[in-house]
Amino acid sequence: MFFTLASCTAFGFYGYCTTQTLLCEAPVRSDKDLAQKPSGSYEYLFSYPTHKYINSWFPDHGTSTPGDPEKGLLRYDDFSMTAREPREEYIVGASMADRDENGDHLPNGLCWASWGIVDGHAGPYTAAVVKELLLEYIVDELFLKAGIDPRSPYRDSRPIFQNRPLQEVVQAMGDAFQRLDNDLLRKAAQAITGSMPLQASMQDLAPAESGCSAVLATYDTASQYLFVANVGSSRAVLGHRNAQGTWEASPLSVDHTCQNEDEVARLRAEHPNEADMIKDGQLLGQTVTRAFGDLRWKLSARIQSIAHARLFGRPILPSFLTPPYVTAEPSILTTKIDPKDNDFVILASDGLWDHITGEQAVRLVGLWLGRNDPSKPLREERAASSLDLVVADSNEDVLRSRERLQQGLIVRKPEDLPAPGREYTKVKYGDEKNWVVVDDNAATHLARNALGGADEDLFCALVEASMYPMRKLRDDITIQVIFFGYGDHEDLDLKLIGDDPSSSDTLDLA
């Protein structure tokens, strides 16, 4: 058995432009100018990147990875951009293939492929651990259910990924989620009640004190079943075309938040007579109802009291009566994937879903597919053609060009400036009238349109607002798009971009 694990991250732009940077729209000052600046001159202290510069590096947050078309996997696109440091979100990916006792690949080649997103809250520590260990825990559970000791030096001599019963895989994923969480909590409890040095104790405590959501998708190339497990607020959605050729969205995950009535009913049944447990859409002050870590919602009041006294732990939550309130038991959904249908799956943290729905995300990728073929290599640069001009919503006649977005906002005409007194606070970031197709990466395409799309004024502010608390504007955003297929996308109807089969996303320049 051969197992590889790779974690992918992308780093945001968080430095301020220096006064010598030519890309600043603020007046450019030299060092000599600075030395002679008048006392109290505020304008010399700050400068900001131009729209051109922001549009030039925004795509760098995304990457594209070729798949294995013979196994029905075309390509994986991802995107990750933080709203603050330290990083709390991660992309997880793995390929799994069985080998024989000599270390040679078995004839079936790639057996499984996995993708995941880990979204931390209240600190980065839980997410950092989960992204490293979750897939390893799942593989260990598969060994155990195959009757093999995961620590055995001979474990590579038997395949574990071929022809596994569906229920066995589901059970392995569920057990892995909960065993990893239990290990985090046990380690934390030992640190709290033990006698280790303070530094070591706090280090063992941290991964359980913060928390994280997670969504993980695993595809079995032999059975063509996709398994999706999730806890928390990250989501997965399947995009597929119906008989009329219109893209439709099917949820592959369950929201574990207090906005989910089923979750609220479950908690009420498990903790009767606790009227104050859920108030104002939160579970004892937290939105998610299932997550890794979050020891304040899980460990007993006695252990938390010791942590508070010994290790600078946080106070016990009000109305804390019958823990645990939060669980890491995942919801797991299975679905059959036929690569010939050219379906795709979107995984994303709530930073995307705060601004667009699952249905909108599928329509956006459908629109993107009208201009891009995931079975072909990425183009380094598009030639000037009608593909550079896209009507995202023909009813609104929204026309934007790739060249314009790359060059940024050139303030020469009155219409280029925002309206005087424009109010941004309640604006809808992912407004469909601003949808645009300019990115070669489908995940980057989703992020751009969720953050304003063709509204450059809004988009650039949401992407880079170094002098403003970014979390007041948006959350971290992490996205993966997985394209299934055998490499033939010629049958895609480029005009089917939404619910109206007669609508067109092309512009006739003849």
MARVEX-795485 format. One record per residue (C-alpha): residue in one letter; y, z, x. Coordinates in pm, whole numbers, plus 50000, padded with zeros to 5 digits. Each point is the difference from the previous one (the first is absolute). Example, Ala and Ser with C-alpha at 12.3 -4.5 7.8 and 13.67 -1.06 7.14 Angstrom:
2
a495505078051230/s503444993450137/
***
This chain:
510
m500005000050000/f503404990550133/f503145016749871/t503574993450095/l503045018349871/a503574988950037/s503175016049871/c503104978449968/t503565012649990/a503414983950005/f503155017050121/g503364997949832/f503454995050146/y501645033850026/g502494996850284/y503644992849938/c501484967850133/t502125006550308/t503594989450003/q499044971750234/t497484984449760/l501204965949889/l497995002449679/c502255027249861/e502284990149716/a502315028650092/p502654991050262/v498304995650336/r501415023050267/s499434999750373/d499535030650216/k503594995550116/d501185000249639/l498055031949939/a501595016750299/q503404991549856/k499215008249639/p502665020349823/s499235035949920/g498255004549666/s499244963049952/y497025001049767/e499224962550008/y498975001950365/l497145023849926/f497884978849770/s498734964749977/y497174984549803/p497584970950034/t500874967549829/h497954985649717/k498864973150241/y498625026050239/i498265019749724/n498344968649866/s498904990650352/w498025031850062/f498885008949648/p496904977150023/d498985018150320/h498785028849784/g497144978049879/t496914985650163/s497324975349890/t496365001650108/p497494971549956/g496915008849800/d496514985149994/p500024970649755/e496234996250024/k499775034949851/g502634993049737/l502925017350177/l502954977850082/r502765022250133/y501545034749990/d503785004149993/d501655033750048/f503485015050011/s501245035050081/m503565013150020/t501055036350011/a502955016149827/r500195028350253/e498345013650308/p497465013250075/r497714973749851/e498005012049698/e498244967649898/y497274980850175/i497894968849954/v496275003350063/g497594971250055/a496414996650112/s497294974050034/m496385010749990/a496984980050115/d496385009750052/r498324995350338/d496375002950104/e498575024150256/n501074976650282/g503605000549885/d499904964149872/h501604990849670/l497574996449713/p499994965749832/n502235010749714/g502935006350239/l502925017949837/c498665023449734/w502995019949885/a503754998350031/s502295028949911/w503725003549948/g502025030649915/i503415016249973/v500715036650069/d503295013849863/g501035034350122/h502285025349836/a501555032750118/g499404989350360/p498084974250203/y497055020750117/t497464995349720/a500554962549986/a499624996850379/v496605017249990/v498704982749687/k500794965250129/e497925007350311/l497015016649835/l499504988049642/l497984968950080/e497915018750256/y499145025949735/i498914972449761/v497744984550265/d498495034150074/e499255004949630/l498264966349989/f497825010450294/l499125032749830/k499074982449676/a497824976250204/g498215030050147/i501554996150347/d501775027550190/p503514986650075/r499855017250340/s496694984150093/p500114977750309/y497594976749818/r502174995149696/d500914964350105/s496394988649972/r500044997749620/p502404980949778/i501925021149752/f502314974449841/q497484975349861/n499045000549632/r501095035549926/p499735010749634/l503415000649832/q499725036049887/e499055010750351/v503134984150144/v502165015849730/q498465033950072/a500524995950374/m503684992049954/g500565029149764/d498175024650225/a501914987750306/f503385005749838/q499145035349896/r498195009450322/l502974989150211/d502365020349784/n497715030350012/d499894997650379/l503804999450016/l500235030849777/r497245018750183/k501694993650333/a503285012649857/a498395031349853/q498405007950335/a503354996250171/i501665023049747/t497435027750013/g498874996250363/s501455012450325/m500904968150185/p503334996550183/l502934992149774/q500404964350124/a496354991349942/s500005017149659/m503014980849876/q498594967550133/d496785005049802/l501995010449694/a502324969949987/p497544972849878/a499205020749692/e503495013249932/s501534965849940/g498204975249775/c499334963249939/s498934974649742/a497494973350098/v498584967849860/l497034983250167/a498344966949912/t496624989850146/y498434965949944/d496254993950034/t499644963550104/a496344998949894/s500295013949647/q503634988349965/y500925033549849/l503375015850073/f500165038150001/v503425016249960/a500455037550040/n503335017749965/v501685033749977/g503685004349921/s502704974549927/s499034969850211/r498584971449796/a497744969550015/v500244969849770/l497924968449973/g501674966549948/h497884973449829/r500604968949791/n498934997449639/a498574969449827/q503534986549945/g500755002950372/t502485028549966/w499885028750248/e498995033149844/a499925035450140/s497115024549970/p500455035750124/l497415011450255/s501235035850039/v501105029849795/d503375017150035/h499425036850076/t503375013249890/c501385021149720/q501074967949827/n496314992549938/e499045016849672/d496335000850096/e500815019550316/v502155024449806/a497215005149745/r497485006150281/l502235026250160/r500685017049667/a496255002649939/e499315013550350/h502895025049987/p500385011649638/n502785023649896/e502264989550290/a502964985749812/d502244999250306/m497504980650213/i501534966249910/k503734998649938/d502494971550021/g497284975550101/q498805020450297/l496985021150084/l501455032450139/g502824979650153/q498014969450113/t499514966549828/v496524990650126/t496935017349858/r497464987950259/a500594997950373/f498725009150344/g501415032050148/d502605018549788/l498505034050077/r502735017449794/w498304985949689/k496455007250120/l499515030950217/s499875034549847/a503115021749972/r498435024750244/i499634974450278/q503444985449932/s501515034850024/i498485003950346/a501364965950101/h503445009849878/a499905032550199/r498384986950321/l500764962950036/f503374993449835/g498214987249692/r501924990849688/p500195024549707/i497364999449729/l500894976649715/p501345015349678/s497445002649717/f497184996950254/l497055015449816/t496694980850018/p499804976650298/p499114973750094/y502384979049794/v499894968550215/t496754982750096/a499014972050238/e497294987049767/p500784962749979/s499884976049711/i497684971550098/l499924966149830/t497664971150079/t500574963549918/k498144967850072/i501934975150214/d499144962949998/p501784984950302/k499954966049826/d502585013749757/n502535005550282/d500945034649871/f502105024450199/v500435037650015/i503245019050058/l499975035350144/a503325018150022/s501605034050024/d502305012149725/g502984987150197/l499164965749855/w498975011449653/d503295019049959/h501694966149961/i497474975149858/t496955002149777/g496494988750082/e500474970149771/q503204990350180/a498355003850340/v497204976249898/r502504974849865/l501965002150325/v496914992850208/g499134971849761/l503474986050061/w499475004050375/l496694981049978/g501904970749853/r501694996550340/n497405013350243/d496324994750072/p498295031550136/s497094979050125/k502214982250253/p501585013850320/l503495014249968/r502794976150073/e502345012350270/e502944982049846/r500394980049682/a501454965350020/a503014993049782/s498644987749670/s499895008349632/l497765029350089/d503085017450136/l501585000149656/v498265019949731/v500745007249640/a498395033749937/d500955001449632/s500844966149855/n501365015749680/e502695017850201/d500414970350238/v499935022450307/l500264978850312/r499825014350353/s499144984650335/r498075013650294/e502764988450232/r502635019549811/l497965031850009/q499364996350371/q503654994050080/g501125029649796/l503055004049784/i502884979250136/v503145013249836/r501974968149942/k500044996349623/p500935025749734/e496584996549836/d498365012350321/l501595034149961/p498665026049756/a501975003449683/p502855025150031/g498755034349903/r496404988649971/e497815029349893/y496735002750193/t498635034049898/k498104988249692/v499274964550109/k496414987649972/y498944990750354/g497154976849904/d501894980549734/e498104967949931/k503154978649993/n500295006450377/w496444990950094/v499804976350294/v497294985050223/v501044999550366/d497295019250190/d496754986550145/n498415034449958/a499075009249641/a500445037550057/t503444994550153/h500804977649702/l499165028749762/a502115024850193/r503014976750011/n499984993749626/a499475036649918/l503155007750200/g502394975249846/g498614965950093/a502824974650000/d502635027049941/e500905001950369/d502595027249954/l497455023449840/f497044989150215/c501705005750335/a501325034149895/l496555011349887/v498334987550317/e502465014650249/a502405027549903/s499985020250321/m502985021149912/y498655010349660/p496995021549898/m497574971549935/r497725020349775/k502835000949744/l499684962249983/r496294993150040/d496695013950121/d497764987950283/i498344967049907/t496524989850117/i498144970049858/q496794980750060/v499024967149834/i496404988250038/f499204963849917/f496464990849899/g498664964550024/y498034974950203/g503024981250130/d500704975349719/h503285006849818/e500704964149908/d499255006949635/l502865024649962/d502474988449734/l503365005150169/k501795000449665/l498215030249861/i502215028250122/g500055022849697/d499145002549637/d501574966249919/p497654972050117/s502814974749955/s502375017650241/s500494985650348/d500835016750330/t500884967250173/l503264981450029/d500134962050000/l502434990150273/a499494962449956/
***
